[in-house]
Amino acid sequence: MRQRVESLRRRKYNYGMAKNARIALFFICDLICFNVSYLFAFLIGTSAAAGAVSSTGAIDEYFAFFPTGFLILVLVKLAVMYVSSAYKIMFEFGGARDYQRTMLSLLISTLATVTVAVIFGIQPALSAVVILLSFIFDMALVLIVRAIYKRRFSARRDSEAPDGESSLRSRYETRKKATGNVMVIGANRSAVDLITEMQANKSLGRKPEVIIDDDNSHGGDILLGVEIATRRSEISLRARRQMIDEIIIAKPDASKRQLATLLRESVKTRCRISMLPLARGIERGSAARTATLADLRSPTVADLLGRERPRVDHRLIGDELRGRVVLITGGAGVFGSELCRMIMRYRPRRLIALDIDEDGLAMLTVELEGFRTAETEFRTAIASVRDATMMRRAFGAFRPHIVFHAAELKQIPLAQVNPREAFLTNLLGLKTVCDLADEYAAEKFILCSTVRAADPVSVSAQCKRAAEMYITEKNARSHTRYSSVRIPNLIEGRGNVIAVFEKQLSLGGPLTLTDEEVVRRFICAEEAALLTTLASAHAGGGEVFEIGPGEPINIRELAEAIIRLDGKIPYEEIAVVVTQRRAGEQLYEDAQDSFPRGAPPEERIWITEERGDIKLPHWSQLWPIDPESLDDEMAIDKLRIIFPTYKTKTSGSTTRGVRVENE
């Protein structure tokens, strides 16, 4: 990471030096060109007016006028060229618009010199022949200098590119079409590729109007005829002022956090937003990979949250999982399937995904087929954790070394009105698997819990908290090491608020909020799975790990951002409506005070101390349980034995249809 930051700093510093060197080079070359132009124009004009005149005499006459005449006019030309930003054009990627801009600057500078010559009475420069020829010579010499400069840069760039990718205009057949003015964020090779394609294919209807880049050394430069602005805060201002229809983020080398910052500024506008993919789509730091409009994709909520991939010790995880038999309950769910993908990378001897969702298991089997090797086997088992007989058969057949228990009923509203089902799955199912892990001498048992268990006010969270307490007690009297990992909300969750918003948006709205003040923390499933495997490697038994803290976002702001990412305007094209807060729902799900222990804090794992105000219950009051005779009221009564201070509501919620005003 430090090497990458240092590399970026060096790259930025080197570019700043290159810019100053480019301006100095063009300034000196133009100084020479303008003097040469005036000299030849004066010689030709003098010989045409006076007939045969010796070249030596004409040259002497020219230099006699030079200090008080032609030198002043040359300096005027240089000043006009500088003021008109002709020296800020990045001719490394020069195009037709850049040459046209330079020609216009030369014409204006010539008119300025004529005006100065009239004011100061510089007669030799007022000859029509001298004026015309000097302009022609200026045009030829200056453009030749720029062309040579560009050719030299292009030759070096093409020598680094692989065969077949030396031309920027050779492969411009795009699948995506859009029209309107475009703002490009980023002043790099990828941005050059996209702007060149848009200018080469005007039929696409995309017209680049402005470039935004946070590198101050680019300030005021002209890239392919497009001005570069260096203040990120100008995104909204420029979008309104220049009537931008689309914003393209062309920063494949950016970090996820940088990308999130740019997206949060971009969604404040009314523009369509598209972006180049990051590392996997276009290789980081690759100067050879040509970006095209076909590479663009729409941003996602994960991009908006901008959570960086954590740094972990993969050797530690590999030593823990390699050659082991690993069982994952709930393996077909969003988190369970991601956990399967993650663990397969560390080459266990056998990985078993257990779930009652046969469709999910079938798709996961097809996906993981490519990971199968002689030393790694992937198996599936269709069974419910509530079925003690089937679970015993599974443990007897597979004899797992490590068990990840991810099976759960997690939807708070459904668990709230179906407490019996939540109790049987989240608590009784956990007890069944937990006891079998002890009976069949598993080495480790990892409960995949939730951050809501820290303050359990809902049925689902109370079941999870009780499950944590049960395995903590089990750890004290078993050779199996039991630990819990609390996981924040997953971005990819099939029933979370993001999925609900996206479904409502596809139906034309409105998007419904249970409360304007609700804040949630999210992480992606891949990160949660990686950190869970890391926690299992650190687990010594009895810990409650917490993955933290997740990226907090106000749900109202999230709804507005999702609407804008879809190219629509909140409150105008898509309504946002407030409903009543549901039973068991909290405004905030902040992590408890915790301290880093056992794993470095930069790895985003903490070990949370057990709460002192909750004592382990008398489990004899809960077990045994007959699932056939258990009903909702009995489930609630048993939860009250563990959590007597909490009031559990099971009534459904109602909608009161209050429209949110856009502030």
C-alpha positions as CSV (number, residue, x, y, z in Angstrom):
1,M,0.0,0.0,0.0
2,R,2.8,2.4,0.9
3,Q,4.6,1.6,-2.3
4,R,1.5,2.3,-4.3
5,V,0.9,5.7,-2.6
6,E,4.6,6.6,-3.1
7,S,4.3,5.6,-6.8
8,L,1.2,7.8,-7.2
9,R,3.1,10.7,-5.6
10,R,6.1,10.2,-7.9
11,R,3.8,10.0,-10.9
12,K,2.0,13.2,-10.0
13,Y,5.3,15.0,-9.3
14,N,6.8,13.7,-12.6
15,Y,3.8,14.9,-14.5
16,G,4.1,18.4,-12.9
17,M,7.7,18.6,-14.1
18,A,6.7,17.4,-17.6
19,K,4.0,20.1,-17.8
20,N,6.5,22.8,-16.9
21,A,9.0,21.4,-19.3
22,R,6.4,21.2,-22.1
23,I,5.5,24.9,-21.6
24,A,9.1,26.0,-21.6
25,L,9.9,23.9,-24.7
26,F,7.0,25.3,-26.7
27,F,7.8,28.9,-25.5
28,I,11.4,28.6,-26.6
29,C,10.5,26.9,-29.9
30,D,7.9,29.6,-30.6
31,L,10.4,32.3,-29.8
32,I,12.7,30.9,-32.4
33,C,9.9,30.3,-34.9
34,F,8.5,33.9,-34.7
35,N,12.0,35.4,-35.2
36,V,12.7,33.2,-38.1
37,S,9.3,34.0,-39.6
38,Y,9.9,37.8,-39.3
39,L,13.4,37.4,-40.8
40,F,12.3,35.5,-43.9
41,A,9.1,37.6,-44.3
42,F,11.2,40.8,-44.1
43,L,13.8,39.5,-46.6
44,I,11.2,38.4,-49.1
45,G,9.2,41.6,-48.6
46,T,12.2,43.9,-49.0
47,S,13.5,42.1,-52.2
48,A,10.0,42.2,-53.7
49,A,9.6,45.9,-53.0
50,A,13.1,47.2,-53.9
51,G,14.1,44.6,-56.6
52,A,17.5,43.0,-56.3
53,V,18.9,43.7,-52.9
54,S,21.9,42.0,-51.3
55,S,20.9,39.5,-48.6
56,T,23.6,40.9,-46.4
57,G,22.2,44.4,-46.6
58,A,18.6,43.2,-45.9
59,I,19.8,41.2,-42.9
60,D,21.6,44.2,-41.5
61,E,18.5,46.3,-42.1
62,Y,16.4,43.7,-40.2
63,F,18.6,43.6,-37.2
64,A,18.7,47.4,-37.2
65,F,14.9,47.4,-36.7
66,F,15.0,44.3,-34.3
67,P,15.5,45.8,-30.8
68,T,12.8,48.5,-31.1
69,G,10.5,46.7,-33.5
70,F,10.5,43.0,-34.3
71,L,11.6,41.9,-30.8
72,I,8.6,43.8,-29.3
73,L,6.2,42.1,-31.8
74,V,7.7,38.7,-31.0
75,L,7.1,39.2,-27.3
76,V,3.5,40.4,-28.1
77,K,2.9,37.1,-30.0
78,L,4.2,35.0,-27.2
79,A,2.1,36.9,-24.6
80,V,-1.1,36.4,-26.8
81,M,-0.3,32.7,-27.2
82,Y,0.1,32.3,-23.4
83,V,-3.0,34.2,-22.6
84,S,-5.1,32.2,-25.1
85,S,-3.9,29.0,-23.3
86,A,-2.1,27.7,-26.4
87,Y,0.7,26.4,-24.1
88,K,-1.6,24.5,-21.9
89,I,-2.7,22.1,-24.6
90,M,-1.6,18.6,-23.9
91,F,-0.2,17.8,-27.4
92,E,0.9,14.3,-26.2
93,F,-2.7,13.4,-27.2
94,G,-3.3,16.3,-29.6
95,G,-6.3,16.2,-31.9
96,A,-7.9,18.3,-34.6
97,R,-9.5,20.6,-32.1
98,D,-6.1,21.3,-30.5
99,Y,-4.5,22.2,-33.8
100,Q,-7.5,24.5,-34.6
101,R,-7.2,26.2,-31.3
102,T,-3.4,26.8,-31.9
103,M,-4.2,28.2,-35.4
104,L,-6.8,30.6,-34.0
105,S,-4.3,31.8,-31.3
106,L,-1.7,32.5,-34.1
107,L,-4.3,34.5,-36.0
108,I,-5.2,36.5,-33.0
109,S,-1.5,37.1,-32.2
110,T,-0.9,38.3,-35.7
111,L,-3.7,40.8,-35.5
112,A,-2.4,42.0,-32.1
113,T,1.1,42.6,-33.6
114,V,-0.4,44.7,-36.4
115,T,-2.3,46.8,-33.8
116,V,0.9,47.3,-31.8
117,A,2.9,48.1,-34.9
118,V,0.3,50.8,-35.8
119,I,0.3,52.3,-32.3
120,F,4.1,52.4,-32.0
121,G,4.8,53.2,-35.7
122,I,6.8,50.1,-36.5
123,Q,6.7,50.7,-40.3
124,P,8.7,47.6,-41.5
125,A,6.1,45.3,-39.8
126,L,3.2,47.1,-41.5
127,S,4.0,45.9,-45.0
128,A,1.2,43.6,-46.3
129,V,3.7,41.1,-47.6
130,V,5.5,41.0,-44.2
131,I,2.2,40.5,-42.4
132,L,1.0,37.8,-44.7
133,L,4.2,35.9,-45.0
134,S,5.0,36.1,-41.3
135,F,1.6,34.6,-40.5
136,I,2.1,31.8,-43.0
137,F,5.6,31.0,-41.7
138,D,4.3,31.1,-38.1
139,M,1.6,28.7,-38.9
140,A,3.9,26.2,-40.7
141,L,6.7,26.3,-38.1
142,V,4.6,26.2,-35.0
143,L,2.4,23.4,-36.2
144,I,5.4,21.4,-37.4
145,V,6.9,21.7,-33.9
146,R,3.7,20.4,-32.3
147,A,3.5,17.6,-34.8
148,I,7.0,16.5,-34.1
149,Y,6.4,16.6,-30.4
150,K,3.3,14.5,-30.7
151,R,4.9,12.0,-33.0
152,R,7.8,11.5,-30.6
153,F,5.4,10.9,-27.7
154,S,3.1,8.6,-29.8
155,A,6.1,6.6,-30.9
156,R,7.2,5.9,-27.4
157,R,3.6,5.1,-26.3
158,D,2.9,2.8,-29.2
159,S,6.2,0.9,-28.5
160,E,4.8,0.0,-25.1
161,A,1.4,-1.1,-26.4
162,P,0.8,-4.7,-27.5
163,D,0.4,-5.6,-31.1
164,G,-3.0,-4.5,-32.5
165,E,-3.5,-1.7,-29.9
166,S,-1.3,1.1,-31.2
167,S,-4.1,3.1,-32.7
168,L,-6.7,4.8,-30.5
169,R,-9.2,5.0,-33.3
170,S,-9.0,1.5,-34.8
171,R,-11.5,-0.3,-32.6
172,Y,-14.3,2.1,-32.0
173,E,-17.4,0.0,-32.3
174,T,-19.3,0.6,-29.2
175,R,-22.3,-1.3,-27.8
176,K,-23.5,1.5,-25.6
177,K,-25.0,4.6,-27.1
178,A,-26.0,7.8,-25.3
179,T,-26.4,11.5,-26.4
180,G,-25.7,14.8,-24.8
181,N,-22.9,16.8,-23.3
182,V,-20.4,14.7,-21.3
183,M,-18.3,15.5,-18.2
184,V,-15.2,13.2,-17.9
185,I,-13.7,12.8,-14.4
186,G,-10.1,11.9,-14.7
187,A,-7.2,13.2,-16.9
188,N,-5.4,10.0,-17.7
189,R,-4.8,7.6,-20.5
190,S,-8.3,6.1,-20.1
191,A,-9.9,9.5,-20.3
192,V,-7.9,10.2,-23.5
193,D,-9.2,7.0,-25.0
194,L,-12.8,7.8,-24.2
195,I,-12.6,11.4,-25.4
196,T,-10.9,10.4,-28.6
197,E,-13.6,7.8,-29.3
198,M,-16.4,10.3,-28.7
199,Q,-14.7,12.9,-30.9
200,A,-14.0,10.3,-33.6
201,N,-17.6,9.0,-33.6
202,K,-19.9,12.0,-33.5
203,S,-22.8,9.8,-34.5
204,L,-22.7,8.5,-30.9
205,G,-24.0,11.9,-29.8
206,R,-21.6,12.2,-26.9
207,K,-19.8,15.5,-26.8
208,P,-17.1,16.0,-24.1
209,E,-17.4,19.4,-22.6
210,V,-15.2,19.5,-19.5
211,I,-12.7,17.3,-17.6
212,I,-12.6,17.2,-13.8
213,D,-9.3,16.0,-12.2
214,D,-8.0,16.4,-8.7
215,D,-4.4,16.8,-9.7
216,N,-3.6,20.5,-9.4
217,S,-0.8,20.2,-11.9
218,H,-3.5,19.7,-14.6
219,G,-5.3,23.0,-13.8
220,G,-6.2,25.0,-16.9
221,D,-4.7,22.4,-19.3
222,I,-6.4,21.6,-22.5
223,L,-6.8,17.9,-23.3
224,L,-8.0,17.1,-26.8
225,G,-9.6,20.5,-26.9
226,V,-11.4,20.0,-23.6
227,E,-10.7,22.2,-20.6
228,I,-9.5,20.6,-17.3
229,A,-10.8,21.8,-14.0
230,T,-9.1,20.6,-10.8
231,R,-11.7,21.2,-8.1
232,R,-13.9,18.2,-7.3
233,S,-16.4,20.6,-5.8
234,E,-17.0,22.0,-9.3
235,I,-18.8,18.8,-10.5
236,S,-22.3,20.2,-9.6
237,L,-21.5,23.7,-10.7
238,R,-20.0,22.7,-14.1
239,A,-22.9,20.2,-14.6
240,R,-25.4,23.0,-14.4
241,R,-23.4,25.7,-16.2
242,Q,-22.4,23.5,-19.2
243,M,-25.7,21.6,-19.3
244,I,-24.1,18.2,-18.8
245,D,-26.2,15.2,-19.6
246,E,-23.8,12.4,-18.6
247,I,-20.9,12.1,-16.2
248,I,-18.2,9.5,-17.0
249,I,-15.8,8.5,-14.2
250,A,-12.6,7.4,-16.0
251,K,-10.4,6.5,-13.1
252,P,-9.7,2.7,-13.2
253,D,-6.7,3.2,-10.9
254,A,-8.7,5.0,-8.2
255,S,-9.2,3.4,-4.8
256,K,-12.8,2.4,-3.9
257,R,-12.9,5.2,-1.3
258,Q,-11.9,7.8,-3.9
259,L,-14.5,6.4,-6.3
260,A,-17.2,6.6,-3.6
261,T,-16.3,10.3,-3.0
262,L,-16.6,11.1,-6.7
263,L,-19.9,9.2,-6.9
264,R,-21.4,11.0,-4.0
265,E,-20.6,14.3,-5.7
266,S,-21.9,13.1,-9.0
267,V,-25.3,11.9,-7.7
268,K,-26.0,15.4,-6.5
269,T,-26.5,16.4,-10.2
270,R,-29.3,15.3,-12.5
271,C,-26.9,13.6,-14.9
272,R,-26.6,10.0,-16.0
273,I,-23.6,8.4,-14.4
274,S,-21.3,5.7,-15.9
275,M,-17.8,4.6,-15.0
276,L,-15.0,2.4,-16.1
277,P,-14.6,-0.8,-14.0
278,L,-11.8,-0.9,-11.5
279,A,-9.0,-3.4,-11.2
280,R,-10.6,-6.5,-12.7
281,G,-12.0,-4.9,-15.8
282,I,-9.0,-2.8,-16.7
283,E,-5.6,-3.8,-15.3
284,R,-4.4,-1.2,-12.7
285,G,-1.6,0.9,-13.9
286,S,-1.6,-0.6,-17.4
287,A,-0.7,2.0,-20.0
288,A,-1.3,-0.4,-22.8
289,R,-5.0,-1.3,-22.2
290,T,-7.2,0.9,-24.3
291,A,-10.5,1.9,-22.7
292,T,-13.6,2.2,-24.8
293,L,-17.2,3.3,-24.2
294,A,-18.2,-0.4,-24.4
295,D,-16.3,-0.9,-21.1
296,L,-18.5,1.6,-19.2
297,R,-20.9,0.3,-16.6
298,S,-23.5,1.7,-14.3
299,P,-22.3,2.4,-10.7
300,T,-23.8,0.2,-7.9
301,V,-24.5,0.8,-4.2
302,A,-21.3,-1.0,-3.4
303,D,-19.4,1.6,-5.4
304,L,-21.2,4.3,-3.6
305,L,-20.2,3.0,-0.2
306,G,-16.6,2.6,-1.2
307,R,-15.3,0.1,1.3
308,E,-11.7,-1.0,0.6
309,R,-10.8,-4.7,0.6
310,P,-9.2,-5.4,4.0
311,R,-5.6,-6.6,4.3
312,V,-5.4,-10.0,5.9
313,D,-2.8,-12.7,6.4
314,H,-3.8,-15.2,3.8
315,R,-1.1,-17.6,4.9
316,L,-2.7,-17.8,8.4
317,I,-6.1,-18.5,6.9
318,G,-4.6,-21.1,4.5
319,D,-2.9,-22.9,7.3
320,E,-6.2,-23.1,9.1
321,L,-8.3,-24.4,6.2
322,R,-6.0,-26.2,3.8
323,G,-6.5,-30.0,3.9
324,R,-9.5,-29.8,6.3
325,V,-13.1,-30.9,6.0
326,V,-15.3,-27.8,6.3
327,L,-19.1,-27.8,6.7
328,I,-21.2,-24.7,6.0
329,T,-24.8,-24.7,7.0
330,G,-27.0,-22.2,5.0
331,G,-24.5,-22.7,2.2
332,A,-26.9,-21.6,-0.5
333,G,-27.7,-18.2,1.0
334,V,-26.0,-14.9,0.0
335,F,-23.4,-15.1,2.8
336,G,-23.1,-18.9,2.9
337,S,-22.4,-19.1,-0.9
338,E,-19.8,-16.4,-0.7
339,L,-18.2,-18.2,2.3
340,C,-18.0,-21.3,0.1
341,R,-16.3,-19.3,-2.7
342,M,-13.9,-17.8,-0.3
343,I,-13.0,-21.1,1.5
344,M,-12.5,-23.0,-1.8
345,R,-9.6,-20.6,-2.6
346,Y,-7.7,-22.0,0.4
347,R,-7.9,-25.6,-0.9
348,P,-9.7,-27.6,1.9
349,R,-9.8,-31.3,1.5
350,R,-13.6,-31.3,1.3
351,L,-16.1,-28.5,1.5
352,I,-19.8,-29.3,2.2
353,A,-22.6,-26.8,1.6
354,L,-25.7,-27.7,3.5
355,D,-29.1,-26.0,2.8
356,I,-32.7,-26.7,2.1
357,D,-32.6,-24.5,-1.1
358,E,-31.9,-27.0,-3.8
359,D,-31.9,-24.4,-6.6
360,G,-29.2,-22.3,-4.8
361,L,-27.1,-25.4,-4.2
362,A,-27.4,-26.4,-7.8
363,M,-26.2,-23.0,-9.0
364,L,-23.4,-23.0,-6.5
365,T,-22.3,-26.4,-7.6
366,V,-22.0,-25.2,-11.2
367,E,-20.1,-22.1,-10.2
368,L,-17.6,-24.0,-8.0
369,E,-17.1,-26.8,-10.5
370,G,-14.0,-25.1,-11.8
371,F,-12.3,-25.1,-8.4
372,R,-12.5,-28.8,-8.0
373,T,-9.0,-30.5,-8.0
374,A,-7.6,-33.8,-6.9
375,E,-7.0,-32.3,-3.4
376,T,-10.2,-30.3,-3.1
377,E,-13.7,-31.7,-3.3
378,F,-17.0,-29.8,-3.2
379,R,-20.2,-31.6,-1.9
380,T,-23.7,-30.5,-1.3
381,A,-26.3,-31.7,1.2
382,I,-30.0,-30.9,1.2
383,A,-31.1,-30.8,4.8
384,S,-32.6,-28.5,7.4
385,V,-30.7,-27.6,10.6
386,R,-34.1,-28.1,12.4
387,D,-34.1,-31.8,11.3
388,A,-31.9,-33.5,14.0
389,T,-32.0,-36.9,12.2
390,M,-30.7,-35.5,8.9
391,M,-28.1,-33.4,10.6
392,R,-26.8,-36.4,12.5
393,R,-26.5,-38.3,9.2
394,A,-24.6,-35.4,7.6
395,F,-22.1,-35.2,10.5
396,G,-21.7,-38.9,10.5
397,A,-21.0,-39.0,6.8
398,F,-18.7,-36.0,6.5
399,R,-17.0,-35.7,10.0
400,P,-16.2,-32.0,9.6
401,H,-13.1,-30.4,11.2
402,I,-14.6,-26.9,11.0
403,V,-18.2,-25.9,11.0
404,F,-19.5,-22.5,9.9
405,H,-23.1,-22.1,11.0
406,A,-24.7,-19.5,8.7
407,A,-28.2,-21.0,8.5
408,E,-30.7,-18.5,9.9
409,L,-34.1,-16.8,9.5
410,K,-32.8,-13.3,9.3
411,Q,-35.7,-11.1,8.0
412,I,-36.7,-9.0,11.1
413,P,-40.3,-8.3,10.0
414,L,-41.0,-12.0,9.2
415,A,-39.3,-13.2,12.3
416,Q,-41.3,-10.7,14.4
417,V,-44.6,-12.1,13.3
418,N,-43.4,-15.7,13.1
419,P,-41.5,-16.1,16.4
420,R,-41.9,-19.9,16.4
421,E,-40.1,-20.3,13.1
422,A,-37.3,-17.9,14.2
423,F,-36.9,-19.8,17.5
424,L,-36.7,-23.2,15.8
425,T,-34.2,-22.1,13.1
426,N,-32.0,-19.6,14.9
427,L,-31.9,-21.2,18.3
428,L,-33.0,-24.8,18.3
429,G,-31.3,-25.4,14.9
430,L,-28.2,-23.9,16.3
431,K,-28.3,-26.1,19.4
432,T,-28.7,-29.2,17.2
433,V,-25.7,-28.4,15.0
434,C,-23.6,-27.2,18.0
435,D,-24.2,-30.4,20.0
436,L,-23.4,-32.5,17.0
437,A,-20.1,-30.7,16.5
438,D,-19.2,-31.6,20.0
439,E,-20.4,-35.2,19.6
440,Y,-18.4,-35.7,16.4
441,A,-15.3,-34.0,17.8
442,A,-15.1,-31.0,15.4
443,E,-12.1,-28.8,16.0
444,K,-13.9,-25.4,15.6
445,F,-17.5,-24.1,15.5
446,I,-18.1,-20.6,14.1
447,L,-21.5,-19.1,14.6
448,C,-22.3,-16.4,12.0
449,S,-24.2,-13.9,14.1
450,T,-25.4,-10.4,13.5
451,V,-24.5,-6.9,14.9
452,R,-28.1,-6.6,16.1
453,A,-27.3,-9.3,18.8
454,A,-25.4,-6.6,20.7
455,D,-28.7,-4.9,21.6
456,P,-31.4,-7.5,20.9
457,V,-34.7,-5.8,20.7
458,S,-36.2,-8.0,17.9
459,V,-37.1,-11.7,17.9
460,S,-34.4,-12.5,15.3
461,A,-31.7,-10.6,17.3
462,Q,-32.7,-12.2,20.6
463,C,-32.5,-15.7,19.1
464,K,-29.0,-14.8,17.8
465,R,-27.9,-13.4,21.1
466,A,-29.2,-16.5,22.9
467,A,-27.3,-18.6,20.4
468,E,-24.1,-16.7,21.2
469,M,-24.7,-17.3,24.9
470,Y,-25.3,-21.0,24.4
471,I,-22.1,-21.6,22.4
472,T,-20.1,-19.5,25.0
473,E,-21.3,-21.9,27.7
474,K,-20.7,-24.9,25.4
475,N,-17.1,-23.8,24.8
476,A,-16.4,-24.0,28.6
477,R,-17.3,-27.7,28.7
478,S,-16.2,-29.0,25.3
479,H,-13.0,-29.8,23.5
480,T,-14.5,-28.1,20.4
481,R,-13.6,-24.4,20.3
482,Y,-16.8,-22.3,19.8
483,S,-16.7,-18.7,18.7
484,S,-19.2,-16.2,17.2
485,V,-18.7,-13.6,14.5
486,R,-21.1,-10.7,14.3
487,I,-21.7,-9.5,10.7
488,P,-23.2,-6.2,9.6
489,N,-25.8,-5.9,6.8
490,L,-24.7,-7.3,3.5
491,I,-25.1,-5.1,0.4
492,E,-26.1,-8.2,-1.7
493,G,-28.7,-9.4,0.7
494,R,-31.8,-10.6,-1.2
495,G,-34.3,-9.1,1.3
496,N,-32.5,-6.1,2.6
497,V,-33.5,-2.5,2.1
498,I,-31.2,-2.1,-1.0
499,A,-33.0,-5.0,-2.7
500,V,-36.4,-3.6,-1.7
501,F,-35.5,-0.2,-3.1
502,E,-34.2,-1.7,-6.4
503,K,-37.4,-3.7,-6.8
504,Q,-39.6,-0.7,-6.1
505,L,-37.6,1.4,-8.5
506,S,-38.0,-1.2,-11.3
507,L,-41.8,-0.9,-10.7
508,G,-41.8,2.8,-11.0
509,G,-41.8,3.6,-7.3
510,P,-42.5,4.9,-4.8
511,L,-39.6,4.0,-2.5
512,T,-40.8,3.4,1.0
513,L,-38.9,4.4,4.2
514,T,-39.9,3.2,7.6
515,D,-38.3,6.3,9.2
516,E,-36.3,9.2,7.8
517,E,-33.6,8.9,10.6
518,V,-32.8,5.2,10.1
519,V,-29.0,4.6,9.6
520,R,-27.6,1.3,8.5
521,R,-24.1,-0.1,8.1
522,F,-23.2,-2.2,5.1
523,I,-20.4,-4.3,3.8
524,C,-20.1,-6.5,0.8
525,A,-20.5,-10.3,1.1
526,E,-17.0,-11.0,-0.1
527,E,-15.5,-8.8,2.6
528,A,-17.7,-10.4,5.3
529,A,-16.7,-13.9,4.2
530,L,-13.0,-13.0,4.1
531,L,-13.1,-11.5,7.6
532,T,-15.1,-14.5,8.9
533,T,-12.5,-16.9,7.7
534,L,-9.9,-14.7,9.4
535,A,-11.8,-14.7,12.6
536,S,-11.9,-18.5,12.5
537,A,-8.2,-18.6,12.1
538,H,-7.8,-16.4,15.2
539,A,-10.5,-18.2,17.2
540,G,-9.3,-19.8,20.4
541,G,-12.7,-20.5,21.8
542,G,-15.3,-18.3,23.7
543,E,-14.7,-15.1,21.7
544,V,-17.4,-12.9,20.1
545,F,-15.8,-11.4,17.1
546,E,-17.3,-8.3,15.5
547,I,-16.7,-7.3,11.9
548,G,-16.7,-3.6,11.9
549,P,-17.8,-1.2,11.5
550,G,-19.4,-1.2,8.0
551,E,-20.1,1.9,6.1
552,P,-22.9,4.0,7.7
553,I,-25.5,5.6,5.4
554,N,-28.8,7.3,6.1
555,I,-31.5,5.2,4.4
556,R,-33.2,8.3,3.1
557,E,-29.9,9.4,1.4
558,L,-29.5,5.8,0.2
559,A,-32.9,5.9,-1.5
560,E,-32.1,9.2,-3.2
561,A,-28.8,7.9,-4.4
562,I,-30.3,4.7,-5.8
563,I,-32.8,6.8,-7.7
564,R,-30.1,9.1,-9.1
565,L,-27.9,6.2,-10.0
566,D,-30.8,5.0,-12.2
567,G,-30.8,8.3,-14.0
568,K,-34.0,9.6,-12.4
569,I,-34.8,12.6,-10.1
570,P,-36.0,11.9,-6.6
571,Y,-39.3,13.4,-5.5
572,E,-40.0,14.4,-9.2
573,E,-39.8,11.3,-11.2
574,I,-39.8,8.8,-8.3
575,A,-41.6,9.5,-5.1
576,V,-40.2,8.7,-1.6
577,V,-42.8,7.8,1.1
578,V,-42.4,7.3,4.8
579,T,-44.3,4.4,6.4
580,Q,-44.5,3.4,10.1
581,R,-41.4,1.9,11.8
582,R,-41.8,-1.8,12.1
583,A,-41.7,-3.7,15.4
584,G,-38.2,-4.6,16.5
585,E,-36.6,-2.2,14.1
586,Q,-33.9,0.2,15.5
587,L,-32.9,3.6,14.2
588,Y,-29.2,2.8,14.6
589,E,-27.2,-0.4,14.7
590,D,-23.9,1.0,15.9
591,A,-21.3,-1.5,17.0
592,Q,-20.7,-1.8,20.7
593,D,-17.5,-0.3,22.3
594,S,-14.8,-2.8,21.6
595,F,-11.1,-3.1,21.6
596,P,-8.7,-4.8,19.1
597,R,-7.3,-8.0,20.5
598,G,-6.1,-11.1,18.7
599,A,-6.0,-9.4,15.3
600,P,-4.6,-6.1,14.1
601,P,-7.3,-3.4,14.0
602,E,-6.5,-2.6,10.4
603,E,-8.0,-6.0,9.6
604,R,-11.3,-4.7,10.8
605,I,-12.0,-7.4,13.4
606,W,-12.6,-6.8,17.0
607,I,-13.3,-9.1,20.0
608,T,-16.3,-7.7,21.8
609,E,-16.4,-8.2,25.6
610,E,-19.4,-10.2,26.8
611,R,-22.1,-7.9,28.3
612,G,-22.0,-8.1,32.1
613,D,-25.7,-7.3,32.6
614,I,-26.9,-10.5,30.9
615,K,-26.2,-13.7,32.7
616,L,-26.3,-17.1,31.2
617,P,-29.9,-18.5,31.5
618,H,-30.9,-21.8,33.1
619,W,-31.1,-23.8,29.8
620,S,-33.1,-26.4,31.6
621,Q,-36.1,-24.0,31.4
622,L,-35.8,-24.0,27.6
623,W,-34.9,-27.6,26.7
624,P,-36.2,-30.1,25.8
625,I,-38.5,-28.5,23.2
626,D,-41.1,-30.4,21.2
627,P,-41.3,-28.6,17.8
628,E,-44.7,-30.0,17.2
629,S,-46.2,-28.5,20.3
630,L,-44.3,-25.2,20.2
631,D,-46.4,-22.2,19.1
632,D,-45.7,-18.4,18.8
633,E,-46.7,-17.6,22.4
634,M,-44.5,-20.4,23.8
635,A,-41.5,-19.1,21.7
636,I,-42.0,-15.6,23.1
637,D,-42.3,-16.9,26.7
638,K,-39.0,-18.8,26.3
639,L,-37.2,-15.7,25.0
640,R,-38.5,-13.7,28.0
641,I,-36.7,-16.2,30.2
642,I,-33.5,-15.1,28.7
643,F,-34.3,-11.4,28.1
644,P,-36.8,-10.4,30.8
645,T,-36.1,-6.6,30.4
646,Y,-37.1,-6.5,26.7
647,K,-40.6,-6.2,25.4
648,T,-41.3,-8.3,22.3
649,K,-44.0,-7.1,19.9
650,T,-45.3,-9.4,17.3
651,S,-48.0,-7.2,15.7
652,G,-47.6,-6.2,12.1
653,S,-47.0,-2.6,10.9
654,T,-49.3,-0.3,9.0
655,T,-48.6,2.2,6.4
656,R,-49.5,5.9,6.9
657,G,-48.4,7.2,3.5
658,V,-46.5,10.4,4.5
659,R,-44.6,11.9,1.6
660,V,-41.0,13.1,2.3
661,E,-40.4,16.6,1.3
662,N,-37.1,17.3,-0.5
663,E,-35.1,19.6,1.7
